[in-house]
């Protein structure tokens, strides 16, 4: 429980903080290039074939640049804009670092499932460590490099905390006292609700553009129009949020990294490195007698770019099967550029899966009763309803061509 | 002894296994967001993998975009979009 000696009262005993970094990919890129801070930045990947704006900083938005525009339109509106290429490997590394730091403060940290670089932290029980909830939230802001412009909101529910963080100034905390949630949320636009854009679009078409307009209606009307989502929207807009902060399950992860001696341009060279990393990973004691279900391949490319590809394996794999799977997938991929370093992240670590062999074949002494049964079934149905599976084109890429059912004729 | 049904016997033949089953899918920006059922829908949590199978352009062309989906109920389903007929099917890969 937080003490009430400070400006905040004991009304904050059930407090949730929301910490967020707007435009995370662009802000994280500034960690390597701080000299670009304050300039209009545009996130785009011209090499992907469709040169469109993926995100912008506030400085570029002020000049009319919007996500979804073509790069040509954007640079016409804002000629001094700097194009930043996506760097997913760095984004996921920094996000993991921040999550680790937040978990050192509170064990209940939940990344927002719909928004990158947005975390909810349950502050319940931190009263002994921090005099106020604001102080706790300030400590969380201190977990993030200032150039990323983090901001935080504190309220009694996740949604209210998220809206508070949305309007907080960079580096600041916006607190919403208990009992004032509905009043605080009244002017927020419906687009802040955590629902698909179609629903908020429909709400606006119905003339409900703010959360205040939503709560002016009876909850039953929204439930009748939108189902359970409608009721939840009304509750969220009223400052009621039944969703608790649910910490993510951190599954065991093994990461192997390798710097290439020279930038690798061929798949073969990359594969040599991957083979070495797989063997190194499986020689660790954490992977002894175990297999993996998921692999993420990260490549650091020339010119501060990166590339990331998660792969879910069809079944748990040991080292040999994993190398085969990587080889197969790598051959189907287009390498985006010379690879300077590569990282292999293994997840979904499970105990070795035993494969059932073929069922023992029927012994001769069982054949006569089976033959009789098949004969009787054939007479009854005109066709034996027993089938056996035969391989037809097991190599085919078309699943229905691989195996077939053949009428079983003993 | 089972009574003879009188149905003429048919020659044994191969029956394809794992044939695609037609399904209805809700998409957003060309990506599946939910699989529709007669009594509701299964929302997609995450597209875990996607791959394209193109083959047999010389006869009846095959052009499929497969998706391995993690649904919100925790199940994993493999579906594909037939890019020739613009229909959706479910099929284990």
Boltz contact constraints between the chains, C-beta under 6 A:
constraints:
  - contact:
      token1: [A, 312]
      token2: [B, 48]
      max_distance: 6.0
  - contact:
      token1: [A, 312]
      token2: [B, 49]
      max_distance: 6.0
  - contact:
      token1: [A, 376]
      token2: [B, 2]
      max_distance: 6.0
  - contact:
      token1: [A, 379]
      token2: [B, 2]
      max_distance: 6.0
  - contact:
      token1: [A, 379]
      token2: [B, 4]
      max_distance: 6.0
  - contact:
      token1: [A, 380]
      token2: [B, 2]
      max_distance: 6.0
  - contact:
      token1: [A, 380]
      token2: [B, 5]
      max_distance: 6.0
  - contact:
      token1: [A, 382]
      token2: [B, 5]
      max_distance: 6.0
  - contact:
      token1: [A, 382]
      token2: [B, 7]
      max_distance: 6.0
  - contact:
      token1: [A, 382]
      token2: [B, 9]
      max_distance: 6.0
  - contact:
      token1: [A, 383]
      token2: [B, 10]
      max_distance: 6.0
  - contact:
      token1: [A, 397]
      token2: [B, 53]
      max_distance: 6.0
  - contact:
      token1: [A, 399]
      token2: [B, 18]
      max_distance: 6.0
  - contact:
      token1: [A, 399]
      token2: [B, 91]
      max_distance: 6.0
  - contact:
      token1: [A, 399]
      token2: [B, 93]
      max_distance: 6.0
  - contact:
      token1: [A, 400]
      token2: [B, 16]
      max_distance: 6.0
  - contact:
      token1: [A, 400]
      token2: [B, 18]
      max_distance: 6.0
  - contact:
      token1: [A, 400]
      token2: [B, 19]
      max_distance: 6.0
  - contact:
      token1: [A, 403]
      token2: [B, 17]
      max_distance: 6.0
  - contact:
      token1: [A, 404]
      token2: [B, 14]
      max_distance: 6.0
  - contact:
      token1: [A, 404]
      token2: [B, 16]
      max_distance: 6.0
  - contact:
      token1: [A, 404]
      token2: [B, 17]
      max_distance: 6.0
  - contact:
      token1: [A, 405]
      token2: [B, 15]
      max_distance: 6.0
  - contact:
      token1: [A, 405]
      token2: [B, 17]
      max_distance: 6.0
  - contact:
      token1: [A, 406]
      token2: [B, 14]
      max_distance: 6.0
  - contact:
      token1: [A, 407]
      token2: [B, 12]
      max_distance: 6.0
